[in-house]
Amino acid sequence: MAPWALFNPGVLVRTGHTVLTWGITLVLFLHDTALRQWEEQGELLLPLTFLLLVLGSLLLYLAVSLMDPGYVNIQPQPQEEVKEEQTAMVPPAIPLRRCRYCMVLPLRARHCRECRRCVRRYDHHCPWMENCVGERNHPLFVAYLALQLVVLLWGLYLAWSGLRFFQPWGLWLRSSGLLFATFLLLSLFSLAASLLLASHLYLVASNTTTWEFISSHRIAYLRQRPGNPFDRGLTRNLAHFFCGWPSGSWETLWAGEDEEESSSQAA
């Protein structure tokens, strides 16, 4: 590996996240917080649980940021005509979507300029992950947000437990200044994680994506429908998102929507 590869954005972002995670954890252990008090009293279960949650959130972060988000497989010949089976994937009612780089786009896929690839069920490109969130890693992304929020809220409580305000200003700044800065940082991260988790749970419950929610007026296959054609109810949406059931392509679901509308009109 070339030395300059160590300075690409992905490596820098992931290294920064890892250093920040363990740095904040170290601050909570070194100051007189509830975490350190439990350790001094020999009550090791809670400190070990906290460390395992921190480690779990970090491993989930690395998994989401490093895994394939659902890249569309493309042929290296850009001048090759679209194959018949590729065209057959898209029902006639859906306008054929083309990408100048990746040929035919499956339904709900989008080309990411940062990754320079088309991603299935594209949600968004996360700069904190330096990776897209798509069909393959979106469930893990939601799980990461949930676990990270638990760690952040617990860390927020631990930082607050170590703050002592009834001290002279100079002494307080030396003894608790770093811990107070950590508390503010955890408050900011907790707010961001809470908003992200709430918004993604709403999107998952309605079987839509961030891109579709924001840009529905510009997406051809959504402009043709007054509502969300992929919404199958809360239970089935959650089952499909987290468990992959019921299985089937988005094109099949769209064709099924057409058939339902045609049968209702005929009736």
Solvent accessible surface area in square Angstrom, and as a share of the most:
residue,aa,sasa,rsa
1,M,186,0.83
2,A,34,0.26
3,P,95,0.59
4,W,191,0.67
5,A,26,0.20
6,L,89,0.44
7,F,147,0.61
8,N,59,0.30
9,P,84,0.53
10,G,6,0.06
11,V,51,0.29
12,L,96,0.48
13,V,39,0.22
14,R,44,0.16
15,T,73,0.42
16,G,37,0.36
17,H,12,0.05
18,T,40,0.24
19,V,101,0.58
20,L,58,0.29
21,T,24,0.14
22,W,93,0.33
23,G,32,0.31
24,I,23,0.11
25,T,7,0.04
26,L,104,0.51
27,V,21,0.12
28,L,2,0.01
29,F,38,0.16
30,L,109,0.54
31,H,38,0.17
32,D,72,0.37
33,T,0,0.00
34,A,10,0.07
35,L,0,0.00
36,R,91,0.33
37,Q,62,0.27
38,W,41,0.14
39,E,81,0.36
40,E,125,0.56
41,Q,123,0.55
42,G,54,0.52
43,E,91,0.41
44,L,94,0.47
45,L,141,0.70
46,L,73,0.36
47,P,6,0.04
48,L,99,0.49
49,T,48,0.28
50,F,3,0.01
51,L,57,0.28
52,L,120,0.60
53,L,45,0.22
54,V,2,0.01
55,L,74,0.37
56,G,23,0.22
57,S,1,0.01
58,L,9,0.05
59,L,104,0.52
60,L,36,0.18
61,Y,0,0.00
62,L,50,0.25
63,A,40,0.31
64,V,1,0.00
65,S,2,0.01
66,L,119,0.59
67,M,52,0.23
68,D,54,0.28
69,P,1,0.00
70,G,4,0.04
71,Y,50,0.19
72,V,7,0.04
73,N,134,0.69
74,I,72,0.37
75,Q,89,0.40
76,P,109,0.69
77,Q,94,0.42
78,P,90,0.56
79,Q,166,0.74
80,E,65,0.29
81,E,149,0.67
82,V,33,0.19
83,K,78,0.33
84,E,148,0.66
85,E,111,0.50
86,Q,50,0.22
87,T,61,0.35
88,A,80,0.62
89,M,85,0.38
90,V,19,0.11
91,P,23,0.14
92,P,143,0.90
93,A,51,0.39
94,I,6,0.03
95,P,55,0.34
96,L,67,0.33
97,R,41,0.15
98,R,150,0.55
99,C,14,0.08
100,R,211,0.77
101,Y,135,0.51
102,C,4,0.03
103,M,41,0.18
104,V,13,0.07
105,L,15,0.08
106,P,10,0.07
107,L,7,0.03
108,R,1,0.00
109,A,0,0.00
110,R,79,0.29
111,H,34,0.15
112,C,1,0.01
113,R,209,0.76
114,E,114,0.51
115,C,34,0.20
116,R,195,0.71
117,R,80,0.29
118,C,0,0.00
119,V,0,0.00
120,R,83,0.30
121,R,12,0.04
122,Y,14,0.05
123,D,1,0.01
124,H,40,0.18
125,H,31,0.14
126,C,15,0.09
127,P,98,0.61
128,W,112,0.39
129,M,2,0.01
130,E,54,0.24
131,N,10,0.05
132,C,0,0.00
133,V,0,0.00
134,G,0,0.00
135,E,69,0.31
136,R,139,0.51
137,N,0,0.00
138,H,1,0.00
139,P,32,0.20
140,L,63,0.31
141,F,4,0.02
142,V,6,0.03
143,A,42,0.33
144,Y,10,0.04
145,L,8,0.04
146,A,42,0.33
147,L,39,0.19
148,Q,25,0.11
149,L,27,0.13
150,V,77,0.44
151,V,12,0.07
152,L,13,0.07
153,L,90,0.45
154,W,48,0.17
155,G,2,0.02
156,L,37,0.19
157,Y,118,0.45
158,L,0,0.00
159,A,0,0.00
160,W,138,0.48
161,S,29,0.19
162,G,6,0.06
163,L,11,0.05
164,R,95,0.35
165,F,98,0.41
166,F,204,0.85
167,Q,66,0.29
168,P,92,0.58
169,W,177,0.62
170,G,33,0.31
171,L,81,0.40
172,W,22,0.08
173,L,92,0.46
174,R,188,0.68
175,S,48,0.31
176,S,6,0.04
177,G,16,0.16
178,L,110,0.55
179,L,1,0.00
180,F,64,0.26
181,A,54,0.42
182,T,8,0.05
183,F,37,0.16
184,L,96,0.48
185,L,60,0.30
186,L,5,0.03
187,S,38,0.25
188,L,111,0.55
189,F,58,0.24
190,S,7,0.04
191,L,108,0.54
192,A,48,0.37
193,A,8,0.06
194,S,43,0.28
195,L,116,0.58
196,L,78,0.39
197,L,25,0.13
198,A,61,0.48
199,S,50,0.33
200,H,6,0.03
201,L,80,0.40
202,Y,128,0.49
203,L,11,0.05
204,V,1,0.01
205,A,30,0.24
206,S,27,0.17
207,N,9,0.04
208,T,16,0.09
209,T,0,0.00
210,T,33,0.19
211,W,30,0.11
212,E,4,0.02
213,F,123,0.51
214,I,118,0.60
215,S,8,0.05
216,S,48,0.31
217,H,122,0.55
218,R,143,0.52
219,I,8,0.04
220,A,29,0.23
221,Y,1,0.00
222,L,20,0.10
223,R,145,0.53
224,Q,78,0.35
225,R,33,0.12
226,P,146,0.92
227,G,46,0.44
228,N,52,0.27
229,P,3,0.02
230,F,0,0.00
231,D,62,0.32
232,R,58,0.21
233,G,37,0.35
234,L,108,0.54
235,T,108,0.63
236,R,108,0.39
237,N,3,0.02
238,L,62,0.31
239,A,23,0.18
240,H,41,0.18
241,F,23,0.10
242,F,97,0.40
243,C,105,0.63
244,G,41,0.40
245,W,157,0.55
246,P,34,0.21
247,S,99,0.64
248,G,48,0.46
249,S,55,0.35
250,W,20,0.07
251,E,15,0.07
252,T,85,0.50
253,L,39,0.20
254,W,0,0.00
255,A,31,0.24
256,G,24,0.23
257,E,33,0.15
258,D,35,0.18
259,E,119,0.54
260,E,107,0.48
261,E,66,0.30
262,S,68,0.44
263,S,69,0.44
264,S,74,0.48
265,Q,150,0.67
266,A,93,0.72
267,A,122,0.94
